[in-house]
Each structure stands twice: as C-alpha cells, then as structure tokens.
Amino acid sequence: MHSLFYRKKTSVVVGLEVHPGTLPQAPRMFSCVSCFWVLLSSALVAICSFSFISPAWIVKERLRNEEAVSFGLLWRCSESSDHRYGCYTFAGMGRFAEIPSSSWQTSAVLCSGGCVLLAISSLLAIITVFLPSGPCEKRMCTLAGYMQMAAVFIMATGLLIFPFGLNSTFVKSFCGNSSIYYAGDCQIGWGYMLAIVGVMLTLFLPFFAKYAPKESLSPTPLPTIL
C-alpha cells in the first residue's frame, strides 16, 4: 500500500515537471545597437539637410571695397561694404534650370535625392525599434541598410560633381581665375565641409543596420543531475 502511494506521488511530481525550453520567451523590444542606429540616422538626416540648404559651400571674404559673397547649391548670399547682408535663390524659386552651372544642377539633384533616401531609411529605423524580433524586423532593417548605402553613394557623387561648377563664368565673375577643383579667390565654406562629414558618418549606418535586429533570449539549459 505504501509503495503504491509512493509511485502515485512520484508520477504526479514528474507530471508537473516543466522544462525550461517549453516556456514562452518574451520578445525584446529594445537593443542598444538599434537605439544608437536610430539616433545616428536621425542626426545625420538633420546634418545632411542643413548642409544641403546652406549658402556657404563656396565663400569669398570681403576685401577692401569688394563685397563678400558665398554660394550654395540653391542660394547666393552677399555682404556689402556697409554691412548689408542678403541672400537670394538662383534665378528665383521654381526655376531650377537657371542654376548657373549644369554641374551644380546635377549635384543638387543627387544631394537632395540622397537626403530623401536617408530620411526614409531613418523612418524605417524608428519603426523597427517598436517591432518585436522576427523576420519582419530583419527585412525592414536590411531594407533600411540598403537605402542608407545607396544614399552614401548618391550624395558622395553629388559632392564630387559640385567642384566642376567652379569653372563656370558665373563663379569666375566673383572668384577670379577659378577652375575645376580650384576656387581661385574664393575658398571652401563650412557648408560643403559639413556635407562631407555627414556623408562620411553615413557610411557607418549600413554596418549598424546589420546588427540592429533584436535577438530573442535563448533559454539557458539547466545542468542535468544524474
């Protein structure tokens, strides 16, 4: 009788035994890499957009009675000898074809397209933070990484094409004997340098996108006591 009761009790205990691998694992909603990826992507979108609309890609300081001028992709600013400062769009808004150099027109299209791709990929990165770990999150991170890689090549191409516009007659009228990759009496401004720094930092985003997906916590097997 005692042995029968003991076997029944043992069978109940074994029946209630729960293995660690059968417990459902709660998905992780955040990871350090994904959060850093989102923050860096958002910051680079702001940097690239600000440098794109900056009027200080080519700068000429005021000398004697000459006015100080600065050029961007879409803007021209000047400061007269009596310290009057004004900025003007090239040929007015809505007349893109009248940007003074075809090289600057191409650079404007490439840089703006790269900024748009970078902004869309940053939005995708923000969405992935709130997605549970799984195939959908991995596919979205991969897509955002490819978009960021494409944005790097597009904006870098636009920055390399921009100095070809220094050979135009419009720039020569202000910068003197300027030519391709030579600014003459002018110099490279902070807007162009900021765009270069932004593109160089954007180069790291696809690498962070690769490790941004959150991994589920794998159950740790308990040691078996024989």
LUMLO-116780 format. One record per residue (C-alpha): residue number from 1; residue in three letters; chain; x, y, z. Coordinates in nm, 2 decimals, padded with zeros to 4 digits. Each point is the difference from the previous one (the first is absolute). Last residue first. Layout:
N
nr:rest:kette:px:py:pz
NUM:ALA:A:X:Y:Z $
...
//
This chain:
226
nr:rest:kette:px:py:pz
226:LEU:A:02.22:01.22:-01.28 $
225:ILE:A:-00.04:00.37:00.05 $
224:THR:A:-00.07:00.17:-00.33 $
223:PRO:A:00.14:00.35:-00.03 $
222:LEU:A:-00.27:00.25:-00.09 $
221:PRO:A:-00.01:00.11:-00.36 $
220:THR:A:00.01:00.38:-00.05 $
219:PRO:A:-00.29:00.11:-00.21 $
218:SER:A:00.09:00.22:-00.29 $
217:LEU:A:-00.09:00.37:00.04 $
216:SER:A:-00.16:00.11:-00.32 $
215:GLU:A:00.23:00.20:-00.23 $
214:LYS:A:-00.07:00.37:-00.08 $
213:PRO:A:00.08:00.11:-00.35 $
212:ALA:A:00.26:00.29:00.00 $
211:TYR:A:00.31:-00.20:-00.09 $
210:LYS:A:-00.02:00.04:-00.37 $
209:ALA:A:-00.15:00.35:00.03 $
208:PHE:A:00.31:00.11:00.20 $
207:PHE:A:00.22:-00.10:-00.30 $
206:PRO:A:-00.23:00.18:-00.24 $
205:LEU:A:00.02:00.32:00.21 $
204:PHE:A:00.38:00.03:00.00 $
203:LEU:A:00.03:00.17:-00.34 $
202:THR:A:-00.25:00.26:00.12 $
201:LEU:A:00.29:00.14:00.21 $
200:MET:A:00.21:00.07:-00.31 $
199:VAL:A:-00.31:00.15:-00.17 $
198:GLY:A:-00.06:00.24:00.29 $
197:VAL:A:00.37:00.10:00.01 $
196:ILE:A:-00.01:00.09:-00.37 $
195:ALA:A:-00.32:00.20:00.04 $
194:LEU:A:00.15:00.19:00.29 $
193:MET:A:00.30:00.09:-00.21 $
192:TYR:A:-00.22:00.13:-00.28 $
191:GLY:A:-00.20:00.22:00.25 $
190:TRP:A:00.32:00.11:00.17 $
189:GLY:A:00.13:00.18:-00.31 $
188:ILE:A:00.26:-00.09:-00.25 $
187:GLN:A:00.20:00.30:-00.11 $
186:CYS:A:-00.03:00.29:-00.24 $
185:ASP:A:00.27:00.19:-00.19 $
184:GLY:A:00.06:-00.29:-00.23 $
183:ALA:A:-00.23:-00.29:00.11 $
182:TYR:A:00.20:-00.28:-00.16 $
181:TYR:A:-00.17:-00.35:-00.04 $
180:ILE:A:-00.09:00.09:-00.36 $
179:SER:A:00.10:00.36:-00.07 $
178:SER:A:00.01:00.34:00.17 $
177:ASN:A:00.18:00.30:-00.15 $
176:GLY:A:-00.21:00.26:00.18 $
175:CYS:A:-00.23:-00.11:00.27 $
174:PHE:A:-00.30:00.23:-00.06 $
173:SER:A:-00.02:00.02:-00.38 $
172:LYS:A:00.16:-00.35:-00.02 $
171:VAL:A:-00.29:-00.15:00.19 $
170:PHE:A:-00.25:00.12:-00.27 $
169:THR:A:00.24:-00.09:-00.29 $
168:SER:A:00.00:-00.36:00.11 $
167:ASN:A:00.32:-00.18:00.09 $
166:LEU:A:-00.10:-00.02:00.37 $
165:GLY:A:-00.29:-00.22:-00.11 $
164:PHE:A:00.23:-00.31:-00.02 $
163:PRO:A:00.03:00.04:00.38 $
162:PHE:A:-00.36:-00.14:00.04 $
161:ILE:A:00.06:-00.33:-00.17 $
160:LEU:A:00.19:-00.17:00.29 $
159:LEU:A:-00.27:00.12:00.25 $
158:GLY:A:-00.28:-00.14:-00.22 $
157:THR:A:00.18:-00.34:-00.03 $
156:ALA:A:00.04:-00.02:00.38 $
155:MET:A:-00.37:00.08:00.04 $
154:ILE:A:-00.10:-00.29:-00.23 $
153:PHE:A:00.26:-00.25:00.13 $
152:VAL:A:-00.10:00.07:00.37 $
151:ALA:A:-00.37:00.00:-00.08 $
150:ALA:A:00.03:-00.34:-00.16 $
149:MET:A:00.16:-00.14:00.31 $
148:GLN:A:-00.28:00.15:00.21 $
147:MET:A:-00.26:-00.15:-00.22 $
146:TYR:A:00.17:-00.34:00.03 $
145:GLY:A:00.01:00.03:00.38 $
144:ALA:A:-00.37:00.10:00.02 $
143:LEU:A:-00.10:-00.31:-00.21 $
142:THR:A:00.21:-00.23:00.22 $
141:CYS:A:-00.15:00.15:00.32 $
140:MET:A:-00.35:-00.05:-00.15 $
139:ARG:A:00.07:-00.36:-00.09 $
138:LYS:A:00.14:-00.07:00.35 $
137:GLU:A:-00.30:00.15:00.17 $
136:CYS:A:-00.24:-00.20:-00.21 $
135:PRO:A:00.19:-00.32:00.05 $
134:GLY:A:-00.02:00.02:00.38 $
133:SER:A:00.07:00.22:00.31 $
132:PRO:A:-00.29:00.20:00.10 $
131:LEU:A:-00.05:00.34:-00.18 $
130:PHE:A:00.03:00.32:00.20 $
129:VAL:A:00.36:00.07:-00.09 $
128:THR:A:-00.06:-00.11:-00.36 $
127:ILE:A:-00.23:00.30:-00.05 $
126:ILE:A:00.27:00.25:00.09 $
125:ALA:A:00.24:-00.16:-00.25 $
124:LEU:A:-00.26:00.01:-00.27 $
123:LEU:A:-00.04:00.38:00.06 $
122:SER:A:00.38:00.03:-00.02 $
121:SER:A:00.00:-00.19:-00.33 $
120:ILE:A:-00.26:00.25:-00.14 $
119:ALA:A:00.21:00.30:00.11 $
118:LEU:A:00.32:-00.15:-00.15 $
117:LEU:A:-00.17:-00.06:-00.33 $
116:VAL:A:-00.13:00.35:-00.01 $
115:CYS:A:00.34:00.14:00.09 $
114:GLY:A:00.16:-00.20:-00.28 $
113:GLY:A:-00.25:00.13:-00.25 $
112:SER:A:00.07:00.36:00.11 $
111:CYS:A:00.38:-00.06:-00.04 $
110:LEU:A:-00.04:-00.16:-00.34 $
109:VAL:A:-00.24:00.27:-00.14 $
108:ALA:A:00.21:00.29:00.14 $
107:SER:A:00.32:-00.16:-00.14 $
106:THR:A:-00.15:-00.03:-00.34 $
105:GLN:A:-00.11:00.36:00.00 $
104:TRP:A:00.33:00.11:00.14 $
103:SER:A:00.18:-00.17:-00.29 $
102:SER:A:-00.24:00.16:-00.24 $
101:SER:A:00.12:00.33:00.12 $
100:PRO:A:-00.17:00.34:00.07 $
99:ILE:A:-00.33:-00.15:00.14 $
98:GLU:A:-00.25:00.12:-00.26 $
97:ALA:A:-00.15:-00.35:-00.06 $
96:PHE:A:-00.14:00.00:00.36 $
95:ARG:A:-00.24:00.28:-00.07 $
94:GLY:A:-00.26:-00.06:00.28 $
93:MET:A:00.15:00.24:00.24 $
92:GLY:A:00.19:00.29:-00.14 $
91:ALA:A:00.30:00.02:-00.24 $
90:PHE:A:00.23:-00.15:00.26 $
89:THR:A:-00.15:00.07:00.34 $
88:TYR:A:00.10:00.32:00.17 $
87:CYS:A:00.16:00.08:00.33 $
86:GLY:A:00.07:00.35:00.14 $
85:TYR:A:00.24:00.17:00.24 $
84:ARG:A:00.06:00.37:00.02 $
83:HIS:A:00.33:00.06:00.18 $
82:ASP:A:00.07:00.34:-00.17 $
81:SER:A:00.27:-00.17:-00.21 $
80:SER:A:-00.26:-00.24:-00.14 $
79:GLU:A:-00.07:-00.35:00.13 $
78:SER:A:-00.12:-00.26:-00.26 $
77:CYS:A:-00.19:-00.32:00.01 $
76:ARG:A:-00.07:-00.24:-00.29 $
75:TRP:A:-00.24:-00.30:00.05 $
74:LEU:A:-00.10:-00.32:-00.17 $
73:LEU:A:00.32:-00.22:00.00 $
72:GLY:A:00.18:00.24:00.22 $
71:PHE:A:00.20:00.31:-00.07 $
70:SER:A:00.16:00.27:00.22 $
69:VAL:A:00.09:00.36:-00.07 $
68:ALA:A:00.18:00.28:00.18 $
67:GLU:A:-00.01:00.33:-00.17 $
66:GLU:A:00.30:00.18:-00.14 $
65:ASN:A:00.11:00.33:00.14 $
64:ARG:A:00.31:-00.13:00.18 $
63:LEU:A:-00.04:-00.38:00.01 $
62:ARG:A:-00.32:-00.17:00.12 $
61:GLU:A:00.05:-00.38:00.03 $
60:LYS:A:-00.10:-00.23:-00.28 $
59:VAL:A:-00.18:-00.32:00.09 $
58:ILE:A:-00.10:-00.32:-00.19 $
57:TRP:A:-00.22:-00.25:00.17 $
56:ALA:A:-00.15:00.27:00.23 $
55:PRO:A:-00.37:00.04:-00.11 $
54:SER:A:-00.12:-00.30:00.21 $
53:ILE:A:-00.31:-00.18:-00.13 $
52:PHE:A:00.19:-00.32:-00.05 $
51:SER:A:00.21:00.04:00.31 $
50:PHE:A:-00.32:00.01:00.21 $
49:SER:A:-00.15:-00.30:-00.17 $
48:CYS:A:00.32:-00.20:00.04 $
47:ILE:A:00.04:00.09:00.37 $
46:ALA:A:-00.37:-00.06:00.09 $
45:VAL:A:-00.01:-00.34:-00.18 $
44:LEU:A:00.33:-00.08:00.17 $
43:ALA:A:-00.15:00.06:00.35 $
42:SER:A:-00.30:-00.22:-00.08 $
41:SER:A:00.23:-00.29:-00.12 $
40:LEU:A:00.23:00.03:00.30 $
39:LEU:A:-00.29:-00.01:00.24 $
38:VAL:A:-00.17:-00.30:-00.17 $
37:TRP:A:00.33:-00.20:-00.03 $
36:PHE:A:00.07:00.08:00.37 $
35:CYS:A:-00.34:-00.14:00.09 $
34:SER:A:00.05:-00.31:-00.22 $
33:VAL:A:00.34:-00.07:00.15 $
32:CYS:A:-00.11:00.03:00.36 $
31:SER:A:-00.30:-00.23:-00.04 $
30:PHE:A:-00.37:00.06:00.05 $
29:MET:A:-00.32:-00.20:-00.02 $
28:ARG:A:00.12:-00.34:00.11 $
27:PRO:A:-00.25:-00.28:-00.07 $
26:ALA:A:-00.13:-00.19:00.30 $
25:GLN:A:00.11:-00.36:00.00 $
24:PRO:A:-00.27:-00.27:00.03 $
23:LEU:A:00.11:-00.28:00.25 $
22:THR:A:00.04:-00.34:-00.17 $
21:GLY:A:00.38:00.02:00.00 $
20:PRO:A:00.02:00.03:00.37 $
19:HIS:A:-00.16:-00.34:00.06 $
18:VAL:A:-00.30:-00.01:00.24 $
17:GLU:A:-00.05:-00.29:00.24 $
16:LEU:A:-00.36:-00.03:00.10 $
15:GLY:A:-00.03:-00.35:-00.14 $
14:VAL:A:00.31:-00.11:00.18 $
13:VAL:A:-00.14:00.11:00.33 $
12:VAL:A:-00.33:-00.18:-00.06 $
11:SER:A:00.19:-00.32:-00.10 $
10:THR:A:00.20:00.01:00.32 $
9:LYS:A:-00.32:00.03:00.21 $
8:LYS:A:-00.16:-00.29:-00.18 $
7:ARG:A:00.32:-00.21:00.05 $
6:TYR:A:00.01:00.08:00.37 $
5:PHE:A:-00.37:-00.09:00.05 $
4:LEU:A:00.07:-00.34:-00.16 $
3:SER:A:00.30:-00.05:00.22 $
2:HIS:A:-00.19:00.08:00.32 $
1:MET:A:-00.28:-00.24:-00.10 $
//
